[in-house]
Amino acid sequence: VVKLPADVKLLVDFPDDTEEDGGDIVVFPGRNIAEALGEGFASRGYKVDNPEHAGEHGWELDVHLNKRRFWIQVTRIDEDDCLLQTDNKTWRIGLDEQATQSFLQDLKAILESDARFSQLEWLSGNWRLS
Amino acid sequence: MAGYRPARSGVLETMADFVERRRREVANLGRDPEAAAHKVYGDVVRGGHDLVLRTQDDVRRFGANLISEREKPQTRSPPATPQVRAASVNGRPPLRPSPPRAKGDWKRNPIVKGAVGGAAGRVGQVAGVARGGAHTLEGLAQGADFLRRLSDPMDMLFSAPGQSANAQLWGAVSRGVDHGADYVRQAVADPSTVGRDVKKWTHQKRVELDPSAGPVAPTVREEAWRRLNIGMNQGEAAFDVGSLAVGGPLAKGMSGVGRISNVGNVAKYTAQGFSPEVAAHLAKPYPSKAMGSHYAPRDYKLPKLLGGGPLPKRYSDSAFNVLAPKGISRGDMYELHYKVDPRFHAARLPTGLELRSWHGGRLGLEEYGHLGRLWHGAPEPLKARVGGMGAAAGGAIQDSEAEDAVW
């Protein structure tokens, strides 16, 4: 099994759910994407928290499995481009690589099984978007 | 803000792990002297008997009698008892002062009580400073790194000019912008002023902090406990006064100090390649209701042994945790956010502009390294507050080492 990095850039086909007020964005987009991911994780036995608005970052989602907490940040960059950043936020001593990889494999399966997600580009190393 | 740093074992640890480890270290710093003090005084006073001496006059009088009796070579009669009878407490009759016995009398001797109590107070002062630090760090956990930098001589060598922790602290002090700045300078230059100011507190605080404001405990053991607790109150108070002295005024005054505002500076953003419309949007003030950059990440959750759950919102969304300098423009805030937060890459722009998002990578911005993120990512009030913590801790430790501490 190929080891997956924690972050992925992809194309999304979701309605733009940005909320604006007088030329200012008051709710950044990505809630619908976070909810779709939450449904995918729930179907795989994860306990899923409600997505939380994170300002310019977009939306955040916590999913739990086997006393572990995994964090996902959804940043919708423009109409099509989206960035998912993840982290194993479980309090632990040492690395928890096996559980992290299991979570990332589940994420990959969710993204690949939903036609609204496409062109996954897993971002490894010290990446920055260009 | 997330990130990784090598732990002492050399293994990479997350920022959250680092914060938890520092919190544990600080908590132990408070408990260890306390536990040591309990053991010492437990050994000293074990086997003591109750003796009702409710005021310092009682103690002095009783002690004088003891000494005078000792000075009479042939006298074997018991020393005089105190003149003042204690009233009953909680319906229980007061214990009469019992005459000293040949063995173990020193354990109930008021002179020993005074000496033991004084020593307990000094131990308590140091423990209290640590307790104050632990309490403050519960809310300012990530500021601990700044304390480490303050005490690390290598920090000055490896930091860019003006960027070391010491330079930043003294720069902050010298930039003080209200009348509190004089006090700040004085407190940093002469930490004993912190102790003197503790004496100016209210009467209630005086009872908590001044051993002479309350009755002496009946036994050496209880007096040791009383003085230890008062000492810890003193230490924690010094910590708080010191950190508020430095952090308070500057926390108010430093927001926006030293930052050139680019609000309205459309030219800056057109020079970056943005269209006039987008540049005008970026030159607007960063909205006060916007989320800013959180120093302790919003998704940070406490471990279960500390109750679990997120950080309290009153801290998480406070000026000590949210980086959103007053008077900063949207464009500058995005740049700052991009440099200090490796999780922030792009910000969506409103509809109606031809550009859908601001994108730090496309501007060729360089993000700060780990230390740069720690410093530049910290809101100014947090920097000022942490600077105060260092000054107060130093002052209290100096005082505790002095034989005649200023309390």
Interface residues (C-beta under 8 A of the other chain):
Chain A: T18 E20 G23 D24 I25 V26 F28 P29 E52 A54 G55 E56 H57 G58 E60 D62 R69 W71 Q73 T75 R76 I77 D78 E79 L83 Q85 D87 K89 W91 R92 G94 L95 R128 L129 S130
Chain B: A2 V11 T14 A16 D17 E20 H281 P287 K289 A290 M291 G292 R298 D299 K301 P303 K304 Y334 H337 R343 F344 H345 A346 A347 R348 L349 P350 T351 G352 R356 S357 H359 G360 G361 R362 E367
